[in-house]
Amino acid sequence: MVYHDGIRKWFELKLDQPQCGQASIELVRGDRDWTPLEVLSGCRVRSRGTIDFSPTGYYSLDTNQGVDEIEPVGPCARQSPFPDYSRAKPDKAIRAYRVEMDVDYRPGDHPIVFRVSNSGKDLRPWQAYANYVLTSGFALYGSCGEGFVVDKVFGTPQANPSHFAELQDSGDMATFDPEHAAASGKMDLRLGCTCVRRQ
């Protein structure tokens, strides 16, 4: 089993032999705890669960398995579970900050590199201050931490930096088009936004 730490993060189960024309399937857990997959990353595993065709472009492979059970097969160097930032919140003293994202849009696993700062001082963990999603149509949306709204949006011009909704609206997000940038030959993208406290 392989964990793909890219812009879209996902688990791949490479099959010993192709099944139904597929050499790999994507492993998913829905809203359940992902720890059983995280700790077995890099191991040979046996998994049980319903296999289905991937219904949208949010999936990375054509087929996926909703994993009900998973266990190692043979020797396995278990990994630590991934850090959980679900309860991380912005510092209450912060009124505004800047989010910068370095995006390598070449094929392969290239996680987005974040820098969140206030007056030149880094704010950590960045996950408390910024979120993002890559849609099925490969639009990249960035949003601010709890209690903040997007103010300014900036970045590589070929990625068309813009607002999703009205300026400082609670539903606004920073919007980017990495596919358009890639089509024009730009693969190294510097994108970002500023965030201010919601009034």
Contacts in CASP RR format, 6 or more apart in sequence:
PFRMAT RR
TARGET T0000
AUTHOR 0000-0000-0000
METHOD contacts of the structure
MODEL  1
MVYHDGIRKWFELKLDQPQCGQASIELVRGDRDWTPLEVLSGCRVRSRGT
IDFSPTGYYSLDTNQGVDEIEPVGPCARQSPFPDYSRAKPDKAIRAYRVE
MDVDYRPGDHPIVFRVSNSGKDLRPWQAYANYVLTSGFALYGSCGEGFVV
DKVFGTPQANPSHFAELQDSGDMATFDPEHAAASGKMDLRLGCTCVRRQ
1 11 0 8 1.000
1 12 0 8 1.000
1 13 0 8 1.000
1 14 0 8 1.000
1 27 0 8 1.000
1 37 0 8 1.000
1 40 0 8 1.000
1 41 0 8 1.000
1 42 0 8 1.000
1 43 0 8 1.000
1 44 0 8 1.000
1 45 0 8 1.000
2 11 0 8 1.000
2 12 0 8 1.000
2 14 0 8 1.000
2 41 0 8 1.000
2 42 0 8 1.000
3 9 0 8 1.000
3 10 0 8 1.000
3 11 0 8 1.000
3 12 0 8 1.000
3 37 0 8 1.000
3 38 0 8 1.000
3 41 0 8 1.000
3 42 0 8 1.000
4 10 0 8 1.000
4 11 0 8 1.000
4 12 0 8 1.000
4 60 0 8 1.000
4 108 0 8 1.000
4 109 0 8 1.000
5 109 0 8 1.000
5 111 0 8 1.000
6 108 0 8 1.000
6 109 0 8 1.000
6 110 0 8 1.000
6 111 0 8 1.000
6 112 0 8 1.000
7 103 0 8 1.000
7 105 0 8 1.000
7 110 0 8 1.000
7 111 0 8 1.000
7 112 0 8 1.000
7 134 0 8 1.000
7 140 0 8 1.000
8 58 0 8 1.000
8 60 0 8 1.000
8 134 0 8 1.000
9 111 0 8 1.000
10 26 0 8 1.000
10 27 0 8 1.000
10 59 0 8 1.000
10 60 0 8 1.000
11 26 0 8 1.000
11 27 0 8 1.000
11 28 0 8 1.000
11 37 0 8 1.000
11 41 0 8 1.000
12 24 0 8 1.000
12 25 0 8 1.000
12 26 0 8 1.000
12 27 0 8 1.000
12 60 0 8 1.000
12 61 0 8 1.000
13 24 0 8 1.000
13 25 0 8 1.000
13 26 0 8 1.000
13 27 0 8 1.000
13 45 0 8 1.000
13 47 0 8 1.000
13 65 0 8 1.000
14 23 0 8 1.000
14 24 0 8 1.000
15 22 0 8 1.000
15 23 0 8 1.000
15 24 0 8 1.000
15 25 0 8 1.000
20 63 0 8 1.000
22 61 0 8 1.000
22 62 0 8 1.000
22 63 0 8 1.000
24 61 0 8 1.000
25 51 0 8 1.000
25 61 0 8 1.000
25 63 0 8 1.000
25 64 0 8 1.000
25 65 0 8 1.000
26 54 0 8 1.000
26 59 0 8 1.000
26 60 0 8 1.000
26 61 0 8 1.000
26 63 0 8 1.000
26 64 0 8 1.000
26 65 0 8 1.000
27 37 0 8 1.000
27 47 0 8 1.000
27 64 0 8 1.000
27 65 0 8 1.000
27 66 0 8 1.000
27 67 0 8 1.000
27 70 0 8 1.000
28 59 0 8 1.000
28 64 0 8 1.000
28 65 0 8 1.000
28 66 0 8 1.000
28 67 0 8 1.000
29 36 0 8 1.000
29 37 0 8 1.000
29 66 0 8 1.000
29 67 0 8 1.000
30 66 0 8 1.000
34 82 0 8 1.000
35 81 0 8 1.000
36 67 0 8 1.000
36 70 0 8 1.000
37 67 0 8 1.000
37 70 0 8 1.000
38 79 0 8 1.000
38 80 0 8 1.000
38 81 0 8 1.000
38 82 0 8 1.000
39 78 0 8 1.000
39 79 0 8 1.000
39 80 0 8 1.000
39 81 0 8 1.000
40 70 0 8 1.000
40 72 0 8 1.000
40 76 0 8 1.000
40 78 0 8 1.000
40 79 0 8 1.000
41 79 0 8 1.000
42 76 0 8 1.000
42 77 0 8 1.000
42 79 0 8 1.000
43 72 0 8 1.000
43 73 0 8 1.000
43 74 0 8 1.000
43 76 0 8 1.000
43 77 0 8 1.000
43 78 0 8 1.000
44 72 0 8 1.000
44 73 0 8 1.000
44 74 0 8 1.000
44 76 0 8 1.000
45 70 0 8 1.000
45 71 0 8 1.000
45 72 0 8 1.000
45 73 0 8 1.000
45 76 0 8 1.000
46 70 0 8 1.000
46 71 0 8 1.000
46 73 0 8 1.000
47 65 0 8 1.000
47 67 0 8 1.000
47 69 0 8 1.000
47 70 0 8 1.000
47 71 0 8 1.000
48 67 0 8 1.000
48 68 0 8 1.000
48 69 0 8 1.000
48 70 0 8 1.000
49 65 0 8 1.000
49 66 0 8 1.000
49 67 0 8 1.000
49 68 0 8 1.000
49 69 0 8 1.000
50 65 0 8 1.000
50 66 0 8 1.000
50 68 0 8 1.000
51 63 0 8 1.000
51 64 0 8 1.000
51 65 0 8 1.000
51 66 0 8 1.000
52 63 0 8 1.000
52 64 0 8 1.000
52 65 0 8 1.000
52 66 0 8 1.000
53 62 0 8 1.000
53 63 0 8 1.000
53 64 0 8 1.000
54 61 0 8 1.000
54 62 0 8 1.000
54 63 0 8 1.000
54 64 0 8 1.000
56 136 0 8 1.000
57 136 0 8 1.000
57 137 0 8 1.000
58 135 0 8 1.000
58 136 0 8 1.000
72 78 0 8 1.000
83 125 0 8 1.000
85 125 0 8 1.000
85 127 0 8 1.000
85 128 0 8 1.000
88 125 0 8 1.000
88 127 0 8 1.000
88 128 0 8 1.000
89 128 0 8 1.000
89 145 0 8 1.000
89 146 0 8 1.000
90 97 0 8 1.000
90 123 0 8 1.000
90 128 0 8 1.000
90 129 0 8 1.000
90 145 0 8 1.000
90 146 0 8 1.000
90 147 0 8 1.000
90 148 0 8 1.000
91 123 0 8 1.000
94 118 0 8 1.000
94 123 0 8 1.000
95 196 0 8 1.000
95 197 0 8 1.000
96 118 0 8 1.000
96 151 0 8 1.000
96 194 0 8 1.000
96 195 0 8 1.000
96 196 0 8 1.000
96 197 0 8 1.000
97 116 0 8 1.000
97 117 0 8 1.000
97 118 0 8 1.000
97 123 0 8 1.000
97 129 0 8 1.000
97 148 0 8 1.000
97 194 0 8 1.000
97 195 0 8 1.000
98 116 0 8 1.000
98 117 0 8 1.000
98 118 0 8 1.000
98 192 0 8 1.000
98 193 0 8 1.000
98 194 0 8 1.000
98 195 0 8 1.000
99 114 0 8 1.000
99 115 0 8 1.000
99 116 0 8 1.000
99 126 0 8 1.000
99 129 0 8 1.000
99 130 0 8 1.000
99 142 0 8 1.000
99 144 0 8 1.000
99 174 0 8 1.000
99 192 0 8 1.000
99 193 0 8 1.000
99 194 0 8 1.000
99 195 0 8 1.000
100 114 0 8 1.000
100 115 0 8 1.000
100 116 0 8 1.000
100 117 0 8 1.000
100 190 0 8 1.000
100 191 0 8 1.000
100 192 0 8 1.000
101 112 0 8 1.000
101 113 0 8 1.000
101 114 0 8 1.000
101 130 0 8 1.000
101 132 0 8 1.000
101 189 0 8 1.000
101 190 0 8 1.000
101 191 0 8 1.000
101 192 0 8 1.000
102 112 0 8 1.000
102 113 0 8 1.000
102 115 0 8 1.000
102 188 0 8 1.000
102 189 0 8 1.000
102 190 0 8 1.000
103 110 0 8 1.000
103 112 0 8 1.000
103 140 0 8 1.000
103 178 0 8 1.000
103 188 0 8 1.000
103 189 0 8 1.000
103 190 0 8 1.000
103 191 0 8 1.000
104 110 0 8 1.000
104 187 0 8 1.000
104 188 0 8 1.000
104 189 0 8 1.000
105 178 0 8 1.000
105 181 0 8 1.000
105 182 0 8 1.000
105 186 0 8 1.000
105 187 0 8 1.000
105 188 0 8 1.000
105 189 0 8 1.000
106 187 0 8 1.000
112 132 0 8 1.000
114 126 0 8 1.000
114 130 0 8 1.000
115 122 0 8 1.000
115 126 0 8 1.000
116 122 0 8 1.000
116 123 0 8 1.000
116 124 0 8 1.000
116 126 0 8 1.000
116 129 0 8 1.000
116 130 0 8 1.000
117 123 0 8 1.000
123 129 0 8 1.000
128 145 0 8 1.000
129 144 0 8 1.000
129 145 0 8 1.000
129 148 0 8 1.000
129 195 0 8 1.000
130 142 0 8 1.000
130 143 0 8 1.000
130 144 0 8 1.000
130 145 0 8 1.000
130 195 0 8 1.000
131 142 0 8 1.000
131 143 0 8 1.000
131 144 0 8 1.000
131 145 0 8 1.000
132 140 0 8 1.000
132 141 0 8 1.000
132 142 0 8 1.000
132 143 0 8 1.000
133 140 0 8 1.000
133 141 0 8 1.000
133 142 0 8 1.000
134 140 0 8 1.000
135 141 0 8 1.000
137 179 0 8 1.000
138 178 0 8 1.000
138 179 0 8 1.000
139 175 0 8 1.000
139 176 0 8 1.000
139 177 0 8 1.000
140 159 0 8 1.000
140 175 0 8 1.000
140 176 0 8 1.000
140 177 0 8 1.000
140 178 0 8 1.000
140 191 0 8 1.000
141 164 0 8 1.000
141 173 0 8 1.000
141 174 0 8 1.000
141 175 0 8 1.000
141 176 0 8 1.000
142 150 0 8 1.000
142 173 0 8 1.000
142 174 0 8 1.000
142 175 0 8 1.000
142 176 0 8 1.000
142 192 0 8 1.000
142 193 0 8 1.000
143 150 0 8 1.000
143 173 0 8 1.000
143 174 0 8 1.000
144 150 0 8 1.000
144 193 0 8 1.000
144 195 0 8 1.000
145 195 0 8 1.000
147 197 0 8 1.000
147 198 0 8 1.000
148 195 0 8 1.000
148 196 0 8 1.000
148 197 0 8 1.000
148 198 0 8 1.000
149 168 0 8 1.000
149 169 0 8 1.000
149 170 0 8 1.000
149 171 0 8 1.000
149 172 0 8 1.000
149 195 0 8 1.000
149 196 0 8 1.000
149 197 0 8 1.000
149 198 0 8 1.000
150 163 0 8 1.000
150 167 0 8 1.000
150 168 0 8 1.000
150 172 0 8 1.000
150 173 0 8 1.000
150 174 0 8 1.000
150 193 0 8 1.000
150 194 0 8 1.000
150 195 0 8 1.000
151 167 0 8 1.000
151 168 0 8 1.000
151 193 0 8 1.000
151 194 0 8 1.000
151 195 0 8 1.000
151 196 0 8 1.000
152 193 0 8 1.000
152 194 0 8 1.000
153 161 0 8 1.000
153 162 0 8 1.000
153 163 0 8 1.000
153 174 0 8 1.000
153 175 0 8 1.000
153 192 0 8 1.000
153 193 0 8 1.000
154 161 0 8 1.000
154 191 0 8 1.000
154 192 0 8 1.000
154 193 0 8 1.000
155 161 0 8 1.000
155 176 0 8 1.000
155 189 0 8 1.000
155 190 0 8 1.000
155 191 0 8 1.000
155 192 0 8 1.000
156 181 0 8 1.000
156 186 0 8 1.000
156 188 0 8 1.000
156 189 0 8 1.000
156 190 0 8 1.000
156 191 0 8 1.000
158 180 0 8 1.000
158 181 0 8 1.000
158 184 0 8 1.000
158 185 0 8 1.000
158 186 0 8 1.000
159 176 0 8 1.000
159 177 0 8 1.000
159 178 0 8 1.000
159 180 0 8 1.000
159 181 0 8 1.000
159 186 0 8 1.000
159 189 0 8 1.000
159 191 0 8 1.000
160 175 0 8 1.000
160 176 0 8 1.000
160 177 0 8 1.000
160 180 0 8 1.000
160 181 0 8 1.000
161 174 0 8 1.000
161 175 0 8 1.000
161 176 0 8 1.000
161 191 0 8 1.000
161 192 0 8 1.000
162 174 0 8 1.000
162 175 0 8 1.000
162 176 0 8 1.000
163 172 0 8 1.000
163 173 0 8 1.000
163 174 0 8 1.000
163 175 0 8 1.000
164 171 0 8 1.000
164 172 0 8 1.000
164 173 0 8 1.000
164 174 0 8 1.000
164 175 0 8 1.000
165 171 0 8 1.000
165 172 0 8 1.000
165 173 0 8 1.000
166 172 0 8 1.000
168 196 0 8 1.000
168 198 0 8 1.000
168 199 0 8 1.000
170 198 0 8 1.000
174 191 0 8 1.000
174 192 0 8 1.000
174 193 0 8 1.000
176 189 0 8 1.000
176 191 0 8 1.000
178 189 0 8 1.000
181 187 0 8 1.000
181 189 0 8 1.000
END
